[in-house]
């Protein structure tokens, strides 16, 4: 007999694991904790195996649970994509999206492909650039959505309102517009290297640094941390592009500083303590959204970006 898995139960499983608590999942989906327990029991019956095992005072997924969770994410995603696609076939227009370089190769293919299938009549103009350019273009009205790093230290949470001066062709107009911003995550910066560490603290040599050829908040944080720890450093390679930094890092010329998002397979985060390096601060990830005629389209794309980043955060937390 063919088993038809319950999408609502699968969604509860995904949300519960993402939040780390099925009590929190109950609040999110608007169900009682007893109803949530019944959903999980139903999934276990359908799977024909326990999905959870005791781990200390909490619960952890069994091998069957890990498999079910992986499929649950895909099935829930397809369900939501199908629901949006059937409702959004008549949506037309275009969206101007800006992405920080760390997310260009990882976010664009999956995200834009999914969006294009759901909204075939919508055109997306995407730009991958550094933080400063994205912020300038957003302020100038040239982007509807922008995903970028932010040097502020506000906590993550619901979208908040912000005001920016509307500009046209570089000239500010007299009116101000209200935009939305949301901090999606606050990942910690980390030291990035290759399989061979090019520096040993006991050798007394300056730490070889790889950095952009222009001012960069990552490099500023790194050098400030090194100065506080009284560790000498020197720039051994600079590049105008992130790909250039990755190439030099993979070659073992020195160490770089980013977050764990979007790292190519040729480099890896370093254990700061084991490497004799100081710890680095967190860096908020910000999603900016402008009001206007593209609001419904921008809202949907922003939702997909948030979902993607939530999955990335959950995967990183699981190591």
Rosetta blueprint (number, residue, H / E / L):
1 X L
2 X L
3 X L
4 X L
5 X L
6 X L
7 X H
8 X H
9 X H
10 X H
11 X H
12 X H
13 X H
14 X H
15 X H
16 X H
17 X H
18 X H
19 X H
20 X L
21 X L
22 X H
23 X H
24 X H
25 X H
26 X H
27 X H
28 X H
29 X H
30 X L
31 X L
32 X L
33 X H
34 X H
35 X H
36 X H
37 X H
38 X H
39 X H
40 X H
41 X H
42 X H
43 X H
44 X H
45 X H
46 X H
47 X H
48 X L
49 X L
50 X L
51 X L
52 X E
53 X E
54 X E
55 X E
56 X L
57 X L
58 X E
59 X E
60 X E
61 X E
62 X L
63 X H
64 X H
65 X H
66 X H
67 X H
68 X H
69 X H
70 X H
71 X H
72 X H
73 X H
74 X H
75 X H
76 X H
77 X H
78 X H
79 X H
80 X H
81 X H
82 X H
83 X H
84 X H
85 X H
86 X H
87 X H
88 X H
89 X L
90 X L
91 X L
92 X L
93 X E
94 X E
95 X E
96 X E
97 X E
98 X E
99 X E
100 X E
101 X H
102 X H
103 X H
104 X H
105 X H
106 X H
107 X H
108 X H
109 X H
110 X H
111 X H
112 X H
113 X H
114 X H
115 X H
116 X H
117 X H
118 X H
119 X L
120 X L
121 X L
122 X E
123 X E
124 X E
125 X E
126 X E
127 X E
128 X E
129 X E
130 X L
131 X H
132 X H
133 X H
134 X H
135 X H
136 X H
137 X H
138 X H
139 X H
140 X L
141 X L
142 X L
143 X L
144 X L
145 X E
146 X E
147 X E
148 X E
149 X E
150 X E
151 X L
152 X L
153 X L
154 X L
155 X L
156 X L
157 X L
158 X L
159 X L
160 X E
161 X E
162 X E
163 X E
164 X E
165 X E
166 X E
167 X E
168 X E
169 X L
170 X L
171 X E
172 X E
173 X E
174 X E
175 X E
176 X E
177 X E
178 X E
179 X E
180 X E
181 X E
182 X E
183 X E
184 X E
185 X E
186 X E
187 X E
188 X E
189 X L
190 X E
191 X E
192 X E
193 X E
194 X L
195 X L
196 X L
197 X L
198 X L
199 X L
200 X L
201 X H
202 X H
203 X H
204 X L
205 X L
206 X L
207 X E
208 X E
209 X E
210 X E
211 X E
212 X E
213 X L
214 X L
215 X L
216 X L
217 X H
218 X H
219 X H
220 X H
221 X H
222 X H
223 X H
224 X H
225 X H
226 X H
227 X H
228 X H
229 X L
230 X L
231 X L
232 X L
233 X E
234 X E
235 X E
236 X E
237 X E
238 X E
239 X E
240 X L
241 X L
242 X H
243 X H
244 X H
245 X H
246 X H
247 X H
248 X H
249 X H
250 X H
251 X L
252 X L
253 X L
254 X L
255 X E
256 X E
257 X E
258 X E
259 X L
260 X L
261 X L
262 X L
263 X L
264 X L
265 X L
266 X L
267 X L
268 X E
269 X E
270 X L
271 X L
272 X H
273 X H
274 X H
275 X H
276 X L
277 X L
278 X L
279 X L
280 X L
281 X L
282 X E
283 X E
284 X E
285 X E
286 X E
287 X E
288 X E
289 X E
290 X E
291 X L
292 X L
293 X L
294 X L
295 X H
296 X H
297 X H
298 X H
299 X H
300 X H
301 X H
302 X H
303 X H
304 X H
305 X H
306 X H
307 X H
308 X H
309 X H
310 X H
311 X H
312 X H
313 X H
314 X H
315 X H
316 X H
317 X H
318 X L
319 X L
